[in-house]
């Protein structure tokens, strides 16, 4: 027997429409937040969300709620969420969305100092959770944009701790700095640009005499 719209029925039940995925976001610490919108006829429905990845199937959630959080996931992985409805009959279609979890953006601080007569900057940032995380620092005399270094910026890469020193810089000069985390060679978003002006370092005394 066919119900309205051609959906097959059994014992008077019409296959429900699938819910829509109104929001799919990735947040720390590496989790997915799923928000569904119920179909028009939503009385007595349960919803099933199958979460799978490019590595392996993760889990299936079956519940009447429209909001779900999936935790303990991995960075640099694509996750696909497929959702259906059921009133005893599984919905005749499903909705699907895919999202990639990127390494998050570190918060960056720059402090100037002088070392052995040359100008330098000490750069530090907040750690990004996860194993195998490394960082790259971009620095330039050109301002770039708030979240994107300019072409030709200097780089310091494969940093495995949360600070580094930029040395032998031009004295009395503004430098602009960005940091990004890497996981398995995949780059996260750039940090928000920070800037600092290097010290004017006094030169060494000359004509030193002993009398």
Backbone as CSV, one residue per row, in Angstrom:
resi,resn,N_x,N_y,N_z,CA_x,CA_y,CA_z,C_x,C_y,C_z
1,UNK,0.856,-1.183,0.000,0.000,0.000,0.000,0.891,1.232,0.000
2,UNK,0.478,2.264,-0.795,1.238,3.498,-0.869,0.501,4.602,-0.157
3,UNK,1.240,5.345,0.638,0.663,6.494,1.318,0.829,7.734,0.481
4,UNK,0.531,8.892,1.090,0.606,10.176,0.411,2.027,10.411,-0.078
5,UNK,2.175,10.892,-1.308,3.488,11.147,-1.873,4.207,9.899,-2.322
6,UNK,3.540,8.748,-2.288,4.161,7.526,-2.758,4.974,6.811,-1.716
7,UNK,4.952,7.276,-0.460,5.672,6.585,0.594,4.925,5.332,0.990
8,UNK,5.622,4.203,1.027,4.983,2.936,1.327,4.564,2.905,2.798
9,UNK,3.386,2.358,3.071,2.861,2.284,4.429,2.742,0.834,4.852
10,UNK,2.740,0.626,6.159,2.524,-0.690,6.724,1.751,-0.493,8.015
11,UNK,0.619,-1.167,8.137,-0.238,-1.023,9.307,-0.623,0.430,9.537
12,UNK,-0.933,1.146,8.432,-1.419,2.509,8.547,-0.346,3.546,8.742
13,UNK,0.917,3.157,8.748,1.991,4.120,8.953,2.598,4.537,7.627
14,UNK,2.850,5.839,7.497,3.517,6.379,6.318,4.980,6.617,6.651
15,UNK,5.833,6.266,5.740,7.248,6.524,5.992,7.452,8.025,6.183
16,UNK,8.120,8.430,7.248,8.290,9.865,7.513,9.361,10.469,6.615
17,UNK,9.316,11.789,6.535,10.407,12.498,5.870,11.636,12.474,6.764
18,UNK,12.799,12.638,6.138,14.031,12.700,6.911,14.174,14.078,7.551
19,UNK,14.851,14.153,8.683,15.153,15.471,9.241,16.217,16.149,8.384
20,UNK,16.311,17.458,8.493,17.407,18.163,7.835,18.488,18.479,8.857
21,UNK,19.727,18.536,8.403,20.839,18.899,9.285,20.992,20.412,9.196
22,UNK,20.493,21.116,10.204,20.509,22.578,10.164,21.847,23.152,10.588
23,UNK,22.632,22.374,11.366,23.942,22.864,11.794,24.860,21.680,12.057
24,UNK,26.076,21.773,11.527,27.106,20.769,11.782,28.416,21.523,11.979
25,UNK,28.903,21.557,13.211,30.100,22.326,13.523,31.106,21.455,14.262
26,UNK,32.376,21.823,14.126,33.457,21.143,14.831,34.023,22.102,15.874
27,UNK,34.147,21.640,17.112,34.677,22.465,18.188,35.674,21.643,18.998
28,UNK,36.409,22.342,19.857,37.335,21.666,20.760,36.578,21.017,21.894
29,UNK,37.094,19.919,22.481,38.312,19.218,22.062,37.990,18.133,21.041
30,UNK,37.998,18.502,19.764,37.753,17.598,18.643,36.420,16.867,18.783
31,UNK,35.365,17.644,18.659,34.029,17.068,18.734,33.144,17.693,17.667
32,UNK,32.060,16.970,17.325,31.062,17.460,16.388,29.790,17.818,17.140
33,UNK,29.194,18.941,16.760,27.904,19.354,17.294,26.886,19.296,16.162
34,UNK,25.864,18.469,16.336,24.872,18.223,15.290,23.529,18.779,15.748
35,UNK,22.910,19.606,14.915,21.562,20.098,15.189,20.667,19.734,14.007
36,UNK,19.558,19.067,14.303,18.609,18.648,13.277,17.374,19.541,13.307
37,UNK,16.708,19.630,12.172,15.386,20.243,12.088,14.385,19.145,11.769
38,UNK,13.374,19.032,12.601,12.401,17.950,12.440,11.587,18.139,11.162
39,UNK,11.152,17.041,10.543,10.245,17.157,9.392,8.898,17.709,9.830
40,UNK,8.074,18.066,8.845,6.779,18.703,9.150,5.928,17.826,10.049
41,UNK,5.807,16.554,9.725,5.057,15.611,10.551,6.063,14.908,11.454
42,UNK,6.199,15.410,12.685,7.285,14.921,13.534,6.803,14.228,14.800
43,UNK,5.485,14.022,14.943,4.979,13.374,16.151,5.487,11.938,16.253
44,UNK,5.970,11.579,17.444,6.392,10.205,17.762,7.549,9.716,16.902
45,UNK,8.391,10.632,16.444,9.532,10.225,15.624,10.783,10.044,16.479
46,UNK,11.596,9.100,16.079,12.967,9.019,16.578,13.889,9.292,15.404
47,UNK,15.116,9.718,15.738,16.067,10.095,14.705,17.334,9.264,14.860
48,UNK,17.847,8.820,13.747,19.088,8.051,13.766,20.137,8.787,12.941
49,UNK,21.296,9.042,13.577,22.418,9.685,12.895,23.582,8.715,12.849
50,UNK,24.042,8.396,11.667,25.223,7.563,11.480,26.409,8.472,11.186
51,UNK,27.424,8.409,12.033,28.622,9.235,11.875,29.753,8.327,11.435
52,UNK,30.310,8.608,10.266,31.403,7.800,9.739,32.545,8.722,9.329
53,UNK,33.719,8.155,9.145,34.886,8.949,8.787,35.652,8.259,7.671
54,UNK,36.651,8.960,7.162,37.514,8.377,6.142,38.392,7.283,6.732
55,UNK,38.441,7.184,8.057,39.244,6.151,8.711,38.410,4.924,9.067
56,UNK,37.244,5.155,9.643,36.391,4.036,10.068,35.037,4.582,10.511
57,UNK,34.050,3.671,10.654,32.757,4.077,11.203,32.946,4.464,12.653
58,UNK,32.267,5.514,13.072,32.447,6.025,14.432,31.330,5.560,15.346
59,UNK,30.103,5.938,15.025,29.001,5.555,15.911,27.664,5.824,15.248
60,UNK,26.610,5.287,15.877,25.232,5.564,15.500,24.502,6.089,16.715
61,UNK,23.792,7.208,16.540,22.987,7.801,17.611,21.527,7.616,17.249
62,UNK,20.741,7.045,18.146,19.293,6.932,17.967,18.617,7.580,19.152
63,UNK,17.806,8.625,18.917,17.190,9.365,20.020,16.055,10.215,19.475
64,UNK,15.278,10.758,20.391,14.203,11.673,20.000,14.694,13.122,19.993
65,UNK,15.879,13.387,20.581,16.403,14.747,20.630,16.899,15.186,19.251
66,UNK,16.954,16.500,19.072,17.392,17.071,17.804,18.809,17.628,17.872
67,UNK,19.426,17.603,19.049,20.787,18.107,19.185,21.677,17.020,19.781
68,UNK,22.875,16.833,19.192,23.778,15.776,19.634,25.218,16.274,19.587
69,UNK,26.038,15.748,20.476,27.468,16.027,20.487,28.220,14.709,20.425
70,UNK,29.181,14.638,19.498,30.014,13.445,19.331,31.432,13.828,19.720
71,UNK,31.982,13.151,20.725,33.265,13.549,21.290,34.380,12.565,20.917
72,UNK,35.600,12.939,21.326,36.794,12.083,21.176,37.070,11.730,19.721
73,UNK,36.985,12.725,18.852,37.282,12.516,17.443,38.728,12.931,17.160
74,UNK,39.134,12.856,15.909,40.520,13.118,15.543,40.615,14.316,14.607
75,UNK,41.700,15.105,14.735,41.898,16.197,13.774,42.312,15.657,12.417
76,UNK,42.137,16.492,11.395,42.534,16.158,10.030,41.802,14.932,9.500
77,UNK,40.518,14.824,9.817,39.687,13.710,9.349,38.361,14.283,8.855
78,UNK,37.872,13.758,7.721,36.534,14.108,7.247,35.514,13.202,7.933
79,UNK,34.475,13.813,8.504,33.375,13.063,9.115,32.093,13.329,8.340
80,UNK,31.369,12.239,8.048,30.093,12.335,7.342,28.967,11.950,8.293
81,UNK,27.949,12.784,8.334,26.780,12.548,9.184,25.577,12.306,8.281
82,UNK,24.912,11.160,8.467,23.724,10.813,7.685,22.583,10.524,8.643
83,UNK,21.456,11.207,8.451,20.356,11.137,9.419,19.059,10.696,8.747
84,UNK,18.296,9.879,9.489,16.978,9.421,9.049,15.983,9.578,10.190
85,UNK,14.701,9.472,9.848,13.618,9.491,10.837,12.948,8.131,10.879
86,UNK,12.270,7.857,11.993,11.532,6.595,12.097,10.318,6.767,12.999
87,UNK,9.205,6.219,12.559,8.016,6.081,13.404,7.637,4.602,13.491
88,UNK,8.642,3.775,13.391,8.449,2.345,13.235,8.776,1.921,11.820
89,UNK,8.715,2.905,10.919,9.131,2.737,9.536,10.266,3.723,9.292
90,UNK,11.382,3.241,8.741,12.492,4.146,8.462,12.124,5.090,7.335
91,UNK,12.604,6.334,7.424,12.285,7.316,6.391,12.793,6.838,5.037
92,UNK,12.102,7.249,3.993,12.419,6.753,2.663,13.636,7.452,2.072
93,UNK,14.102,8.525,2.713,15.322,9.171,2.260,16.116,9.605,3.483
94,UNK,17.259,10.197,3.263,18.096,10.637,4.366,18.761,11.950,3.993
95,UNK,19.296,12.654,4.995,20.075,13.854,4.740,21.513,13.587,5.151
96,UNK,22.451,14.208,4.445,23.858,13.919,4.672,24.653,15.216,4.604
97,UNK,25.674,15.314,5.449,26.583,16.450,5.413,27.964,15.960,5.846
98,UNK,29.010,16.636,5.378,30.386,16.254,5.695,31.141,17.466,6.199
99,UNK,32.004,17.234,7.185,32.816,18.311,7.747,34.199,17.763,8.052
100,UNK,35.184,18.615,7.957,36.560,18.225,8.271,36.983,18.924,9.560
101,UNK,37.567,18.164,10.462,38.062,18.747,11.705,39.510,19.165,11.504
102,UNK,39.732,20.471,11.499,41.083,21.005,11.332,41.701,21.310,12.692
103,UNK,43.044,21.333,12.762,43.656,21.798,14.006,43.166,23.202,14.326
104,UNK,42.884,23.507,15.592,42.362,24.827,15.941,43.436,25.911,15.858
105,UNK,42.997,27.142,16.072,43.869,28.307,15.935,44.507,28.634,17.285
106,UNK,45.852,28.720,17.344,46.482,29.104,18.607,46.377,30.602,18.855
107,UNK,46.413,31.002,20.145,46.522,32.407,20.532,47.999,32.744,20.667
108,UNK,48.428,33.863,20.071,49.846,34.166,19.929,50.211,35.428,20.700
109,UNK,51.410,35.429,21.302,51.967,36.594,21.980,53.384,36.825,21.464
110,UNK,53.749,38.097,21.242,55.101,38.450,20.796,55.713,39.428,21.788
111,UNK,56.963,39.161,22.203,57.690,40.044,23.113,59.075,40.332,22.544
112,UNK,59.483,41.582,22.583,60.775,41.964,22.016,61.862,41.915,23.085
113,UNK,63.075,41.650,22.634,64.239,41.736,23.515,65.475,41.850,22.647
114,UNK,66.619,42.099,23.279,67.879,42.212,22.560,68.808,41.108,23.016
115,UNK,69.541,40.525,22.075,70.440,39.426,22.398,71.747,39.614,21.654
116,UNK,72.846,39.748,22.418,74.179,39.873,21.819,74.248,40.973,20.762
117,UNK,73.618,42.100,21.084,73.699,43.252,20.192,72.761,43.219,19.016
118,UNK,71.863,42.242,18.925,70.910,42.195,17.810,69.482,42.181,18.341
119,UNK,68.561,42.641,17.505,67.150,42.688,17.876,66.513,41.321,17.674
120,UNK,65.612,40.954,18.581,64.964,39.636,18.503,63.552,39.732,19.050
121,UNK,62.740,38.743,18.714,61.375,38.614,19.230,61.189,37.213,19.785
122,UNK,60.572,37.137,20.945,60.188,35.842,21.503,58.698,35.638,21.240
123,UNK,58.346,34.579,20.529,56.962,34.302,20.140,56.471,33.081,20.922
124,UNK,55.310,33.201,21.534,54.719,32.066,22.253,53.240,31.980,21.902
125,UNK,52.658,30.794,22.107,51.251,30.582,21.746,50.669,29.464,22.590
126,UNK,49.348,29.382,22.574,48.645,28.335,23.311,48.774,27.005,22.564
127,UNK,48.874,25.931,23.323,49.008,24.604,22.721,47.704,24.168,22.063
128,UNK,47.828,23.460,20.959,46.692,22.839,20.281,46.631,21.378,20.722
129,UNK,45.491,20.898,21.211,45.419,19.515,21.680,45.574,18.512,20.558
130,UNK,46.071,17.331,20.911,46.245,16.262,19.944,47.688,15.813,19.884
131,UNK,47.910,14.626,19.335,49.257,14.095,19.202,49.805,14.433,17.818
132,UNK,51.136,14.538,17.725,51.771,14.810,16.445,51.536,16.205,15.915
133,UNK,51.226,17.159,16.810,50.987,18.539,16.390,52.313,19.285,16.287
134,UNK,52.504,20.020,15.203,53.645,20.917,15.071,53.120,22.292,14.649
135,UNK,54.011,23.279,14.640,53.603,24.658,14.372,54.572,25.297,13.383
136,UNK,54.038,26.246,12.626,54.859,27.089,11.754,54.560,28.545,12.084
137,UNK,55.625,29.353,12.141,55.509,30.793,12.380,55.836,31.527,11.083
138,UNK,54.985,32.460,10.698,55.246,33.372,9.586,55.531,34.744,10.167
139,UNK,56.537,35.435,9.667,56.804,36.792,10.151,57.267,37.660,8.991
140,UNK,56.887,38.933,9.049,57.122,39.813,7.917,57.109,41.263,8.374
141,UNK,57.805,42.117,7.615,57.709,43.566,7.821,56.466,44.131,7.139
142,UNK,55.856,43.344,6.250,54.617,43.748,5.579,53.428,43.308,6.420
143,UNK,52.381,44.092,6.413,51.293,43.894,7.374,50.388,42.714,7.028
144,UNK,50.301,42.322,5.753,49.398,41.233,5.386,47.959,41.565,5.759
145,UNK,47.183,40.540,6.119,45.831,40.763,6.625,45.743,40.186,8.039
146,UNK,44.624,40.412,8.678,44.470,39.961,10.064,44.700,38.469,10.205
147,UNK,44.269,37.688,9.217,44.367,36.232,9.332,45.091,35.593,8.151
148,UNK,45.991,36.347,7.510,46.691,35.786,6.352,48.004,36.525,6.147
149,UNK,49.152,35.836,6.249,50.435,36.508,6.024,50.613,36.874,4.553
150,UNK,51.453,37.879,4.273,51.665,38.271,2.880,52.555,37.277,2.161
151,UNK,52.506,37.330,0.847,53.412,36.522,0.037,54.844,36.958,0.328
152,UNK,55.739,35.990,0.467,57.123,36.313,0.746,57.475,36.440,2.208
153,UNK,56.516,36.156,3.090,56.814,36.204,4.523,57.845,35.133,4.875
154,UNK,58.700,35.445,5.843,59.642,34.449,6.338,58.893,33.396,7.152
155,UNK,59.415,32.180,7.201,58.779,31.116,7.982,59.795,30.410,8.863
156,UNK,59.285,29.889,9.951,60.042,28.995,10.827,59.110,27.841,11.130
157,UNK,59.465,26.632,10.686,58.502,25.534,10.686,58.973,24.355,11.526
158,UNK,58.077,23.361,11.617,58.322,22.108,12.339,58.730,22.362,13.792
159,UNK,58.048,23.312,14.407,58.265,23.615,15.825,57.342,22.715,16.640
160,UNK,57.869,21.996,17.590,57.049,21.038,18.341,56.694,21.525,19.751
161,UNK,57.252,22.650,20.193,56.815,23.215,21.470,55.989,24.470,21.186
162,UNK,55.724,25.280,22.196,54.803,26.409,22.033,55.496,27.758,22.143
163,UNK,56.757,27.821,21.761,57.449,29.103,21.706,58.658,28.974,20.798
164,UNK,59.114,30.110,20.293,60.328,30.140,19.486,60.883,31.551,19.506
165,UNK,62.125,31.702,19.076,62.785,33.001,19.015,63.085,33.358,17.563
166,UNK,62.756,34.580,17.193,63.123,35.128,15.888,64.264,36.107,16.129
167,UNK,65.421,35.799,15.629,66.606,36.592,15.958,67.195,37.246,14.723
168,UNK,68.177,38.138,14.963,68.863,38.893,13.910,67.833,39.626,13.037
169,UNK,66.948,40.353,13.688,65.927,41.126,12.987,66.399,42.571,12.810
170,UNK,65.708,43.295,11.957,66.022,44.702,11.752,65.608,45.504,12.982
171,UNK,66.496,46.351,13.466,66.225,47.106,14.688,65.166,48.181,14.464
172,UNK,64.377,48.426,15.523,63.377,49.488,15.494,62.350,49.335,14.397
173,UNK,61.975,48.106,14.089,61.096,47.820,12.950,59.880,47.008,13.395
174,UNK,58.675,47.382,12.954,57.500,46.553,13.256,57.556,45.233,12.482
175,UNK,57.294,44.150,13.198,57.156,42.832,12.567,55.744,42.312,12.848
176,UNK,55.207,41.600,11.857,53.863,41.035,11.948,53.996,39.515,11.936
177,UNK,53.257,38.859,12.843,53.467,37.434,13.086,52.144,36.688,13.024
178,UNK,52.194,35.494,12.417,51.062,34.560,12.380,51.585,33.168,12.749
179,UNK,50.746,32.345,13.353,51.114,30.967,13.690,49.967,30.051,13.257
180,UNK,50.311,28.879,12.756,49.299,27.860,12.436,49.781,26.502,12.928
181,UNK,48.836,25.677,13.345,49.146,24.313,13.772,49.039,23.365,12.579
182,UNK,49.844,22.305,12.622,49.812,21.271,11.599,49.557,19.919,12.262
183,UNK,48.711,19.109,11.617,48.487,17.735,12.040,48.620,16.852,10.816
184,UNK,49.605,15.941,10.842,49.866,15.073,9.681,50.008,15.888,8.403
185,UNK,50.768,16.972,8.496,51.077,17.848,7.359,49.879,18.637,6.854
186,UNK,48.762,18.584,7.556,47.599,19.394,7.180,47.568,20.634,8.061
187,UNK,47.500,21.795,7.432,47.560,23.061,8.148,46.194,23.492,8.641
188,UNK,46.148,23.925,9.906,44.964,24.580,10.427,44.922,26.031,9.968
189,UNK,43.942,26.779,10.453,43.816,28.180,10.082,44.924,29.006,10.726
190,UNK,45.256,30.137,10.077,46.224,31.049,10.663,45.656,31.693,11.929
191,UNK,46.541,31.950,12.877,46.144,32.721,14.041,45.852,34.157,13.621
192,UNK,45.227,34.894,14.524,45.070,36.330,14.306,46.442,36.998,14.379
193,UNK,46.704,37.882,13.451,47.994,38.573,13.385,48.301,39.329,14.679
194,UNK,49.551,39.208,15.140,50.050,40.054,16.221,51.256,40.812,15.688
195,UNK,51.612,41.905,16.358,52.757,42.692,15.896,53.563,43.182,17.086
196,UNK,54.831,43.430,16.832,55.731,43.990,17.834,56.855,44.713,17.103
197,UNK,57.321,45.828,17.691,58.429,46.590,17.121,59.705,46.236,17.867
198,UNK,60.726,45.881,17.128,61.983,45.459,17.750,62.683,46.650,18.421
199,UNK,63.565,46.329,19.348,64.360,47.345,20.032,65.376,47.975,19.073
200,UNK,65.705,49.236,19.367,66.905,49.849,18.814,68.043,49.454,19.741
201,UNK,68.943,48.609,19.278,70.003,48.075,20.124,71.239,48.973,20.029
202,UNK,71.753,49.458,21.143,72.946,50.300,21.091,74.132,49.544,20.478
203,UNK,74.935,50.256,19.704,76.106,49.647,19.131,77.209,49.453,20.178
204,UNK,78.200,48.689,19.843,79.312,48.442,20.769,80.174,49.687,20.880
205,UNK,80.746,49.956,22.060,81.667,51.093,22.211,82.872,50.912,21.294
206,UNK,83.409,52.029,20.824,84.609,51.979,19.988,85.722,52.795,20.616
207,UNK,86.903,52.666,20.061,88.071,53.400,20.564,88.295,53.174,22.051
208,UNK,88.096,51.939,22.475,88.310,51.606,23.876,89.813,51.690,24.189
209,UNK,90.162,52.395,25.266,91.556,52.612,25.627,91.802,52.242,27.082
210,UNK,92.966,51.796,27.377,93.400,51.541,28.744,94.464,52.566,29.095
211,UNK,94.251,53.251,30.170,95.241,54.268,30.570,95.739,54.008,31.975
